[in-house]
């Protein structure tokens, strides 16, 4: 499905808005997952250079961010999958 492809069921604006929101959610989840991975990496490095308390805090923070962002990413993907299946059903009619 392309961004400019029109929907055929009369709810063009609603479906296009849902696609836009799903893309934004996915991009946000991707960026925050990268930030979480960076936090984990910083925590590991701090642990090796002799600052285990700071390393633990950074690692726990990075892990928490990554776990939370997995839900956002999954939700965005599920929304896009539902829109695609709805569009397929509309095309079959």
N, C-alpha and C positions, 0 to 999 in steps of 0.2 A: 504494500500500500504506500503510495507516495503522498507527500504533504499536499500536493495540489489536486489530487484525484478526488472528484466530488463523490459524495455519498448519495445513494439512490433512494433512501427511505423517507426523505423529507425532514430529517432531523440533522441536516448538515452542520449547522452552527454548534449544536450540542455535542455531536460526535467529534467535530474538529477541536472543540475546547477540551474534551476529554483526552484526545490524543496529545494536545499541547501540554496539558497538566501531567500526563504520564511521562512525556519526554523530560519535562523539567524535574519531576521526581526522580527519574532514573539518573539524570545528570548530577543532581544533588547527592544522591546516594553514591555515585561513582567518586565524586570529589571527596566526600567525607570518609569513604572507605579508604581512599588513598591517604588521607590525613591520619586515620587510625593505624594503618600499616606503618606510616612514618613514626607515629608515637611508639609503636612496638619496637621498631628498629632503634629509636633513640633510647628506649628503656634498656634494651639489651646492651647497647654500647656503654651506657652509664654504668650498668652492672659490671662490665668488664674493666672499666677504668677506675674502679674503686669507690663508686657512689651507689651502693646497692639500694638504699632507701629511695633515692630519686629514680633509679632504674625501675624499681618495683612500681612506683606511682605512675611513671610514664607507660610502662607495659600494661598495667591494669586499665589505665585510661584509654590507650589505643585499642585494647581488646574490646572494651565496652563500646566504644564508637563503632568498631567493625561489626559487632553483633547487632547493634541497633540499626545500622545502615543496611544490613542484610534484609531486614523486614521491609524497609522502604523500597529497596530494589525489587524484592519479590512482589510487593503490591503493585508497583509500576508495571512490571512485566505481566502480571495477571490482568491488569486493566487493558493493556494492549492486546493480549491474547483474546480477551472477551470481545473487544471491539472488532478484531479480525474475524472471530467466529460469527458475530452478529452480522457483519458485512457479507460473509459467505452465505449465511442463511437468507439475507435479503436478495442476493444475486440469484439464488436458486428458485425464488418465487416467480 
